[in-house]
Amino acid sequence: MIEKRGFFGIGIFHCKNETNVGTLWRSAAILGADFIFTIGKRYKSQASDTTKAPRHIPLFHYKDYDDFFQHVPYDCPVIAVELADNSVPLETFVHPERCDR
């Protein structure tokens, strides 16, 4: 068995609706994320999470970007997934050992 090293979390900024958080939890379970986070509005547990991920994957909420950046773990780069002129394709991106994305 290979020992897992590092960690990562996935998050979302200002969800359009509450069911997106259930989808985020389900995605975290599938991807093996250690935690999820939201920036913006708070959400309640949703039926769209069919994996019962909240029992195993914590949710952290931040009121805005400033709050988020004040709480990023020490020496943990933040990776954003976004389409931009300077974006790196996901299939060629070399993922750091630990990060928030």
Secondary structure, DSSP 8 states (H G I E B T S, - for coil): -----SEEEEEEES-SSTHHHHHHHHHHHHHT-SEEEEESS-----TT-TT-GGGTS-EEEESSHHHHHHHS-TT--B------TT---GGG----SEEE-
